[in-house]
Amino acid sequence: MRVGIARITLRLAYPFSLKEKRRLLKGLMAQLKRDFNVSVAEIDEQDNLRAAVLGVAVVSNDGGLSQRVLHKLVAQIERHPDVSVEQVESEVL
């Protein structure tokens, strides 16, 4: 079993309230879960309107597959119009 994990730091473009931030992140996380069959959670910067840190985990029997899924997931986040990726830390265990 191989577990791919990533910590993705995001800069958010528009939220003017925590409610808007939650709505934006909830939609983004639901899309990632649906498209990549991964676990996703906001793990840091919960009270910061313009930043978010997502934790992502994917489990497979192939470490290369886990790494490819994480790369594709980050690429999809980068295409989101209201989010920019500032930093990505990932590894396969």
N, CA, C and O atoms as a Tinker XYZ file with bonds, in Angstrom:
   372  protein
     1  N      0.849000   -1.185000    0.000000    73     2
     2  CA     0.000000    0.000000    0.000000    64     1     3
     3  C      0.887000    1.239000    0.000000    63     2     4     5
     4  O      1.859000    1.319000    0.751000    81     3
     5  N      0.544000    2.194000   -0.843000    73     3     6
     6  CA     1.255000    3.466000   -0.925000    64     5     7
     7  C      0.273000    4.602000   -0.637000    63     6     8     9
     8  O     -0.839000    4.631000   -1.164000    81     7
     9  N      0.704000    5.524000    0.199000    73     7    10
    10  CA    -0.127000    6.676000    0.553000    64     9    11
    11  C      0.572000    7.934000    0.066000    63    10    12    13
    12  O      1.700000    8.221000    0.466000    81    11
    13  N     -0.101000    8.683000   -0.797000    73    11    14
    14  CA     0.414000    9.968000   -1.241000    64    13    15
    15  C     -0.243000   11.068000   -0.423000    63    14    16    17
    16  O     -1.466000   11.108000   -0.292000    81    15
    17  N      0.559000   11.945000    0.118000    73    15    18
    18  CA     0.021000   13.059000    0.903000    64    17    19
    19  C      0.559000   14.371000    0.354000    63    18    20    21
    20  O      1.672000   14.439000   -0.167000    81    19
    21  N     -0.250000   15.403000    0.483000    73    19    22
    22  CA     0.173000   16.733000    0.028000    64    21    23
    23  C     -0.387000   17.795000    0.964000    63    22    24    25
    24  O     -1.496000   17.680000    1.486000    81    23
    25  N      0.406000   18.816000    1.154000    73    23    26
    26  CA    -0.007000   20.024000    1.876000    64    25    27
    27  C      0.057000   21.146000    0.847000    63    26    28    29
    28  O      1.131000   21.481000    0.347000    81    27
    29  N     -1.095000   21.721000    0.537000    73    27    30
    30  CA    -1.197000   22.709000   -0.540000    64    29    31
    31  C     -1.620000   24.046000    0.065000    63    30    32    33
    32  O     -2.715000   24.169000    0.614000    81    31
    33  N     -0.748000   25.043000   -0.040000    73    31    34
    34  CA    -1.036000   26.382000    0.465000    64    33    35
    35  C     -1.628000   27.214000   -0.665000    63    34    36    37
    36  O     -1.052000   27.313000   -1.749000    81    35
    37  N     -2.789000   27.812000   -0.395000    73    35    38
    38  CA    -3.527000   28.562000   -1.413000    64    37    39
    39  C     -3.669000   30.019000   -1.026000    63    38    40    41
    40  O     -3.735000   30.353000    0.157000    81    39
    41  N     -3.716000   30.881000   -2.018000    73    39    42
    42  CA    -4.074000   32.292000   -1.865000    64    41    43
    43  C     -5.424000   32.455000   -2.545000    63    42    44    45
    44  O     -5.591000   32.063000   -3.700000    81    43
    45  N     -6.379000   33.027000   -1.842000    73    43    46
    46  CA    -7.745000   33.163000   -2.351000    64    45    47
    47  C     -7.972000   34.575000   -2.864000    63    46    48    49
    48  O     -7.519000   35.546000   -2.258000    81    47
    49  N     -8.667000   34.683000   -3.973000    73    47    50
    50  CA    -8.812000   35.969000   -4.660000    64    49    51
    51  C     -9.871000   36.873000   -4.044000    63    50    52    53
    52  O     -9.625000   38.065000   -3.861000    81    51
    53  N    -11.020000   36.346000   -3.726000    73    51    54
    54  CA   -12.120000   37.255000   -3.452000    64    53    55
    55  C    -12.838000   37.182000   -2.111000    63    54    56    57
    56  O    -13.559000   38.138000   -1.826000    81    55
    57  N    -12.736000   36.200000   -1.278000    73    55    58
    58  CA   -13.661000   36.172000   -0.138000    64    57    59
    59  C    -13.542000   37.414000    0.748000    63    58    60    61
    60  O    -12.449000   37.841000    1.118000    81    59
    61  N    -14.704000   37.973000    1.071000    73    59    62
    62  CA   -14.756000   39.138000    1.953000    64    61    63
    63  C    -15.331000   38.768000    3.312000    63    62    64    65
    64  O    -15.496000   39.621000    4.184000    81    63
    65  N    -15.637000   37.479000    3.480000    73    63    66
    66  CA   -16.113000   36.981000    4.766000    64    65    67
    67  C    -15.719000   35.510000    4.876000    63    66    68    69
    68  O    -15.436000   34.849000    3.877000    81    67
    69  N    -15.707000   35.020000    6.103000    73    67    70
    70  CA   -15.394000   33.603000    6.298000    64    69    71
    71  C    -16.453000   32.717000    5.660000    63    70    72    73
    72  O    -16.153000   31.608000    5.218000    81    71
    73  N    -17.680000   33.197000    5.611000    73    71    74
    74  CA   -18.758000   32.443000    4.975000    64    73    75
    75  C    -18.475000   32.252000    3.474000    63    74    76    77
    76  O    -18.668000   31.158000    2.943000    81    75
    77  N    -18.026000   33.300000    2.801000    73    75    78
    78  CA   -17.663000   33.184000    1.375000    64    77    79
    79  C    -16.469000   32.254000    1.193000    63    78    80    81
    80  O    -16.433000   31.467000    0.248000    81    79
    81  N    -15.490000   32.341000    2.095000    73    79    82
    82  CA   -14.326000   31.468000    2.017000    64    81    83
    83  C    -14.746000   30.013000    2.144000    63    82    84    85
    84  O    -14.297000   29.167000    1.370000    81    83
    85  N    -15.600000   29.717000    3.110000    73    83    86
    86  CA   -16.066000   28.345000    3.316000    64    85    87
    87  C    -16.813000   27.831000    2.084000    63    86    88    89
    88  O    -16.647000   26.677000    1.688000    81    87
    89  N    -17.623000   28.678000    1.490000    73    87    90
    90  CA   -18.380000   28.280000    0.296000    64    89    91
    91  C    -17.416000   27.955000   -0.854000    63    90    92    93
    92  O    -17.586000   26.946000   -1.538000    81    91
    93  N    -16.420000   28.796000   -1.065000    73    91    94
    94  CA   -15.427000   28.574000   -2.117000    64    93    95
    95  C    -14.668000   27.268000   -1.889000    63    94    96    97
    96  O    -14.536000   26.451000   -2.800000    81    95
    97  N    -14.173000   27.080000   -0.668000    73    95    98
    98  CA   -13.387000   25.879000   -0.371000    64    97    99
    99  C    -14.235000   24.618000   -0.384000    63    98   100   101
   100  O    -13.776000   23.565000   -0.826000    81    99
   101  N    -15.462000   24.715000    0.095000    73    99   102
   102  CA   -16.344000   23.548000    0.100000    64   101   103
   103  C    -16.573000   23.047000   -1.326000    63   102   104   105
   104  O    -16.525000   21.843000   -1.577000    81   103
   105  N    -16.820000   23.960000   -2.249000    73   103   106
   106  CA   -17.013000   23.584000   -3.646000    64   105   107
   107  C    -15.750000   23.001000   -4.263000    63   106   108   109
   108  O    -15.812000   22.002000   -4.980000    81   107
   109  N    -14.610000   23.617000   -3.992000    73   107   110
   110  CA   -13.339000   23.135000   -4.517000    64   109   111
   111  C    -13.021000   21.742000   -3.978000    63   110   112   113
   112  O    -12.629000   20.858000   -4.740000    81   111
   113  N    -13.185000   21.542000   -2.685000    73   111   114
   114  CA   -12.876000   20.250000   -2.088000    64   113   115
   115  C    -13.824000   19.158000   -2.594000    63   114   116   117
   116  O    -13.393000   18.028000   -2.823000    81   115
   117  N    -15.097000   19.482000   -2.769000    73   115   118
   118  CA   -16.046000   18.505000   -3.299000    64   117   119
   119  C    -15.666000   18.093000   -4.718000    63   118   120   121
   120  O    -15.758000   16.918000   -5.074000    81   119
   121  N    -15.244000   19.051000   -5.514000    73   119   122
   122  CA   -14.817000   18.757000   -6.887000    64   121   123
   123  C    -13.590000   17.852000   -6.890000    63   122   124   125
   124  O    -13.529000   16.905000   -7.674000    81   123
   125  N    -12.617000   18.124000   -6.032000    73   123   126
   126  CA   -11.409000   17.306000   -5.969000    64   125   127
   127  C    -11.732000   15.885000   -5.511000    63   126   128   129
   128  O    -11.209000   14.918000   -6.064000    81   127
   129  N    -12.586000   15.764000   -4.509000    73   127   130
   130  CA   -12.988000   14.436000   -4.031000    64   129   131
   131  C    -13.668000   13.648000   -5.140000    63   130   132   133
   132  O    -13.384000   12.467000   -5.338000    81   131
   133  N    -14.548000   14.295000   -5.848000    73   131   134
   134  CA   -15.305000   13.635000   -6.924000    64   133   135
   135  C    -14.390000   13.249000   -8.093000    63   134   136   137
   136  O    -14.477000   12.132000   -8.603000    81   135
   137  N    -13.524000   14.156000   -8.511000    73   135   138
   138  CA   -12.699000   13.922000   -9.700000    64   137   139
   139  C    -11.523000   12.974000   -9.456000    63   138   140   141
   140  O    -11.116000   12.257000  -10.370000    81   139
   141  N    -10.970000   12.959000   -8.240000    73   139   142
   142  CA    -9.748000   12.203000   -7.989000    64   141   143
   143  C     -9.883000   11.112000   -6.925000    63   142   144   145
   144  O     -8.928000   10.375000   -6.684000    81   143
   145  N    -11.044000   10.996000   -6.288000    73   143   146
   146  CA   -11.271000    9.985000   -5.255000    64   145   147
   147  C    -10.204000   10.067000   -4.154000    63   146   148   149
   148  O     -9.567000    9.072000   -3.810000    81   147
   149  N    -10.029000   11.263000   -3.621000    73   147   150
   150  CA    -9.051000   11.531000   -2.572000    64   149   151
   151  C     -9.764000   12.051000   -1.336000    63   150   152   153
   152  O    -10.941000   12.409000   -1.388000    81   151
   153  N     -9.049000   12.089000   -0.236000    73   151   154
   154  CA    -9.530000   12.747000    0.974000    64   153   155
   155  C     -8.915000   14.138000    1.015000    63   154   156   157
   156  O     -7.715000   14.302000    0.790000    81   155
   157  N     -9.744000   15.143000    1.304000    73   155   158
   158  CA    -9.281000   16.535000    1.320000    64   157   159
   159  C     -9.880000   17.231000    2.535000    63   158   160   161
   160  O    -11.051000   17.036000    2.858000    81   159
   161  N     -9.068000   18.045000    3.206000    73   159   162
   162  CA    -9.558000   18.834000    4.338000    64   161   163
   163  C     -8.764000   20.127000    4.428000    63   162   164   165
   164  O     -7.598000   20.186000    4.039000    81   163
   165  N     -9.417000   21.162000    4.949000    73   163   166
   166  CA    -8.707000   22.402000    5.258000    64   165   167
   167  C     -8.005000   22.176000    6.589000    63   166   168   169
   168  O     -8.658000   21.896000    7.594000    81   167
   169  N     -6.680000   22.295000    6.604000    73   167   170
   170  CA    -5.922000   21.922000    7.799000    64   169   171
   171  C     -5.250000   23.096000    8.506000    63   170   172   173
   172  O     -4.707000   22.925000    9.598000    81   171
   173  N     -5.278000   24.288000    7.903000    73   171   174
   174  CA    -4.633000   25.436000    8.540000    64   173   175
   175  C     -5.196000   26.720000    7.930000    63   174   176   177
   176  O     -5.843000   26.688000    6.883000    81   175
   177  N     -4.943000   27.840000    8.592000    73   175   178
   178  CA    -5.372000   29.173000    8.139000    64   177   179
   179  C     -6.896000   29.312000    8.071000    63   178   180   181
   180  O     -7.411000   30.041000    7.222000    81   179
   181  N     -7.624000   28.619000    8.958000    73   179   182
   182  CA    -9.078000   28.657000    8.920000    64   181   183
   183  C     -9.658000   30.053000    9.124000    63   182   184   185
   184  O    -10.716000   30.362000    8.574000    81   183
   185  N     -8.997000   30.891000    9.893000    73   183   186
   186  CA    -9.534000   32.222000   10.177000    64   185   187
   187  C     -8.944000   33.316000    9.298000    63   186   188   189
   188  O     -9.258000   34.491000    9.491000    81   187
   189  N     -8.110000   32.964000    8.352000    73   187   190
   190  CA    -7.504000   33.928000    7.430000    64   189   191
   191  C     -8.340000   33.973000    6.156000    63   190   192   193
   192  O     -8.487000   32.957000    5.476000    81   191
   193  N     -8.887000   35.140000    5.826000    73   191   194
   194  CA    -9.780000   35.264000    4.668000    64   193   195
   195  C     -9.099000   34.982000    3.345000    63   194   196   197
   196  O     -9.740000   34.446000    2.441000    81   195
   197  N     -7.853000   35.311000    3.195000    73   195   198
   198  CA    -7.176000   35.241000    1.896000    64   197   199
   199  C     -6.244000   34.047000    1.734000    63   198   200   201
   200  O     -5.570000   33.926000    0.711000    81   199
   201  N     -6.196000   33.168000    2.724000    73   199   202
   202  CA    -5.302000   32.013000    2.633000    64   201   203
   203  C     -6.010000   30.759000    3.116000    63   202   204   205
   204  O     -6.938000   30.817000    3.923000    81   203
   205  N     -5.553000   29.629000    2.605000    73   203   206
   206  CA    -6.054000   28.335000    3.055000    64   205   207
   207  C     -4.954000   27.307000    2.838000    63   206   208   209
   208  O     -4.129000   27.440000    1.934000    81   207
   209  N     -4.956000   26.292000    3.672000    73   207   210
   210  CA    -4.034000   25.181000    3.509000    64   209   211
   211  C     -4.868000   23.913000    3.462000    63   210   212   213
   212  O     -5.617000   23.613000    4.392000    81   211
   213  N     -4.732000   23.171000    2.365000    73   211   214
   214  CA    -5.461000   21.922000    2.203000    64   213   215
   215  C     -4.523000   20.747000    2.425000    63   214   216   217
   216  O     -3.367000   20.770000    2.001000    81   215
   217  N     -5.031000   19.722000    3.093000    73   215   218
   218  CA    -4.338000   18.456000    3.223000    64   217   219
   219  C     -5.043000   17.453000    2.330000    63   218   220   221
   220  O     -6.269000   17.344000    2.358000    81   219
   221  N     -4.271000   16.720000    1.537000    73   219   222
   222  CA    -4.829000   15.759000    0.587000    64   221   223
   223  C     -4.144000   14.418000    0.805000    63   222   224   225
   224  O     -2.934000   14.359000    1.020000    81   223
   225  N     -4.925000   13.342000    0.750000    73   223   226
   226  CA    -4.369000   11.997000    0.854000    64   225   227
   227  C     -4.992000   11.103000   -0.205000    63   226   228   229
   228  O     -6.195000   11.163000   -0.457000    81   227
   229  N     -4.156000   10.273000   -0.822000    73   227   230
   230  CA    -4.611000    9.290000   -1.804000    64   229   231
   231  C     -3.909000    7.970000   -1.496000    63   230   232   233
   232  O     -2.708000    7.941000   -1.227000    81   231
   233  N     -4.671000    6.884000   -1.537000    73   231   234
   234  CA    -4.131000    5.565000   -1.248000    64   233   235
   235  C     -4.234000    4.715000   -2.506000    63   234   236   237
   236  O     -5.274000    4.687000   -3.164000    81   235
   237  N     -3.140000    4.017000   -2.836000    73   235   238
   238  CA    -3.159000    3.091000   -3.972000    64   237   239
   239  C     -2.120000    2.008000   -3.732000    63   238   240   241
   240  O     -1.407000    2.034000   -2.729000    81   239
   241  N     -2.034000    1.062000   -4.648000    73   239   242
   242  CA    -1.018000    0.023000   -4.518000    64   241   243
   243  C      0.262000    0.373000   -5.273000    63   242   244   245
   244  O      1.204000   -0.419000   -5.303000    81   243
   245  N      0.296000    1.551000   -5.880000    73   243   246
   246  CA     1.433000    1.986000   -6.694000    64   245   247
   247  C      1.818000    3.418000   -6.305000    63   246   248   249
   248  O      1.010000    4.340000   -6.419000    81   247
   249  N      3.050000    3.589000   -5.849000    73   247   250
   250  CA     3.510000    4.921000   -5.452000    64   249   251
   251  C      3.522000    5.905000   -6.599000    63   250   252   253
   252  O      3.246000    7.089000   -6.405000    81   251
   253  N      3.844000    5.426000   -7.807000    73   251   254
   254  CA     3.843000    6.308000   -8.978000    64   253   255
   255  C      2.457000    6.830000   -9.283000    63   254   256   257
   256  O      2.286000    7.992000   -9.653000    81   255
   257  N      1.464000    5.963000   -9.125000    73   255   258
   258  CA     0.077000    6.386000   -9.353000    64   257   259
   259  C     -0.323000    7.456000   -8.351000    63   258   260   261
   260  O     -0.940000    8.455000   -8.721000    81   259
   261  N      0.022000    7.255000   -7.091000    73   259   262
   262  CA    -0.306000    8.252000   -6.063000    64   261   263
   263  C      0.320000    9.599000   -6.405000    63   262   264   265
   264  O     -0.334000   10.634000   -6.275000    81   263
   265  N      1.572000    9.596000   -6.838000    73   263   266
   266  CA     2.253000   10.841000   -7.194000    64   265   267
   267  C      1.602000   11.505000   -8.400000    63   266   268   269
   268  O      1.446000   12.726000   -8.420000    81   267
   269  N      1.216000   10.717000   -9.415000    73   267   270
   270  CA     0.560000   11.281000  -10.605000    64   269   271
   271  C     -0.790000   11.891000  -10.251000    63   270   272   273
   272  O     -1.149000   12.947000  -10.771000    81   271
   273  N     -1.537000   11.236000   -9.371000    73   271   274
   274  CA    -2.835000   11.777000   -8.945000    64   273   275
   275  C     -2.635000   13.124000   -8.260000    63   274   276   277
   276  O     -3.372000   14.072000   -8.532000    81   275
   277  N     -1.649000   13.216000   -7.379000    73   275   278
   278  CA    -1.394000   14.486000   -6.685000    64   277   279
   279  C     -0.982000   15.581000   -7.664000    63   278   280   281
   280  O     -1.413000   16.725000   -7.521000    81   279
   281  N     -0.157000   15.253000   -8.656000    73   279   282
   282  CA     0.251000   16.258000   -9.652000    64   281   283
   283  C     -0.954000   16.740000  -10.464000    63   282   284   285
   284  O     -1.094000   17.939000  -10.708000    81   283
   285  N     -1.810000   15.830000  -10.879000    73   283   286
   286  CA    -2.999000   16.217000  -11.642000    64   285   287
   287  C     -3.949000   17.050000  -10.795000    63   286   288   289
   288  O     -4.569000   17.991000  -11.289000    81   287
   289  N     -4.060000   16.699000   -9.521000    73   287   290
   290  CA    -4.929000   17.442000   -8.611000    64   289   291
   291  C     -4.425000   18.882000   -8.462000    63   290   292   293
   292  O     -5.217000   19.823000   -8.524000    81   291
   293  N     -3.126000   19.057000   -8.267000    73   291   294
   294  CA    -2.559000   20.411000   -8.142000    64   293   295
   295  C     -2.765000   21.188000   -9.442000    63   294   296   297
   296  O     -3.084000   22.377000   -9.406000    81   295
   297  N     -2.589000   20.536000  -10.577000    73   295   298
   298  CA    -2.803000   21.207000  -11.861000    64   297   299
   299  C     -4.244000   21.670000  -11.996000    63   298   300   301
   300  O     -4.496000   22.751000  -12.528000    81   299
   301  N     -5.189000   20.877000  -11.526000    73   299   302
   302  CA    -6.596000   21.287000  -11.587000    64   301   303
   303  C     -6.862000   22.474000  -10.679000    63   302   304   305
   304  O     -7.594000   23.390000  -11.055000    81   303
   305  N     -6.276000   22.471000   -9.485000    73   303   306
   306  CA    -6.445000   23.613000   -8.576000    64   305   307
   307  C     -5.872000   24.875000   -9.215000    63   306   308   309
   308  O     -6.464000   25.949000   -9.104000    81   307
   309  N     -4.729000   24.754000   -9.881000    73   307   310
   310  CA    -4.095000   25.920000  -10.515000    64   309   311
   311  C     -4.966000   26.522000  -11.608000    63   310   312   313
   312  O     -4.838000   27.710000  -11.908000    81   311
   313  N     -5.844000   25.736000  -12.208000    73   311   314
   314  CA    -6.742000   26.260000  -13.244000    64   313   315
   315  C     -7.977000   26.947000  -12.666000    63   314   316   317
   316  O     -8.738000   27.571000  -13.406000    81   315
   317  N     -8.184000   26.841000  -11.363000    73   315   318
   318  CA    -9.349000   27.469000  -10.726000    64   317   319
   319  C     -9.179000   28.985000  -10.758000    63   318   320   321
   320  O     -8.121000   29.487000  -10.377000    81   319
   321  N    -10.192000   29.727000  -11.203000    73   319   322
   322  CA   -10.025000   31.176000  -11.389000    64   321   323
   323  C     -9.882000   31.986000  -10.097000    63   322   324   325
   324  O     -9.322000   33.081000  -10.124000    81   323
   325  N    -10.378000   31.470000   -8.968000    73   323   326
   326  CA   -10.378000   32.250000   -7.735000    64   325   327
   327  C     -9.302000   31.824000   -6.740000    63   326   328   329
   328  O     -9.284000   32.289000   -5.601000    81   327
   329  N     -8.407000   30.940000   -7.173000    73   327   330
   330  CA    -7.413000   30.376000   -6.271000    64   329   331
   331  C     -6.053000   30.365000   -6.960000    63   330   332   333
   332  O     -5.954000   30.052000   -8.146000    81   331
   333  N     -5.011000   30.705000   -6.214000    73   331   334
   334  CA    -3.656000   30.515000   -6.746000    64   333   335
   335  C     -2.882000   29.647000   -5.752000    63   334   336   337
   336  O     -3.004000   29.804000   -4.537000    81   335
   337  N     -2.098000   28.746000   -6.289000    73   335   338
   338  CA    -1.303000   27.832000   -5.475000    64   337   339
   339  C      0.015000   28.521000   -5.132000    63   338   340   341
   340  O      0.769000   28.924000   -6.018000    81   339
   341  N      0.278000   28.650000   -3.842000    73   339   342
   342  CA     1.521000   29.284000   -3.400000    64   341   343
   343  C      2.622000   28.272000   -3.115000    63   342   344   345
   344  O      3.794000   28.521000   -3.398000    81   343
   345  N      2.241000   27.133000   -2.554000    73   343   346
   346  CA     3.257000   26.154000   -2.176000    64   345   347
   347  C      2.634000   24.762000   -2.149000    63   346   348   349
   348  O      1.477000   24.592000   -1.763000    81   347
   349  N      3.415000   23.775000   -2.563000    73   347   350
   350  CA     2.970000   22.375000   -2.523000    64   349   351
   351  C      4.084000   21.551000   -1.904000    63   350   352   353
   352  O      5.231000   21.602000   -2.350000    81   351
   353  N      3.743000   20.799000   -0.885000    73   351   354
   354  CA     4.668000   19.844000   -0.271000    64   353   355
   355  C      4.001000   18.486000   -0.402000    63   354   356   357
   356  O      2.891000   18.290000    0.094000    81   355
   357  N      4.672000   17.535000   -1.069000    73   355   358
   358  CA     4.057000   16.215000   -1.220000    64   357   359
   359  C      5.088000   15.129000   -1.049000    63   358   360   361
   360  O      6.284000   15.343000   -1.244000    81   359
   361  N      4.601000   13.946000   -0.678000    73   359   362
   362  CA     5.456000   12.787000   -0.574000    64   361   363
   363  C      4.594000   11.535000   -0.634000    63   362   364   365
   364  O      3.390000   11.575000   -0.383000    81   363
   365  N      5.225000   10.442000   -0.967000    73   363   366
   366  CA     4.562000    9.148000   -1.022000    64   365   367
   367  C      5.200000    8.267000    0.050000    63   366   368   369
   368  O      6.420000    8.107000    0.098000    81   367
   369  N      4.369000    7.710000    0.888000    73   367   370
   370  CA     4.854000    6.856000    1.989000    64   369   371
   371  C      4.600000    5.396000    1.667000    63   370   372
   372  O      4.935000    4.521000    2.466000    81   371
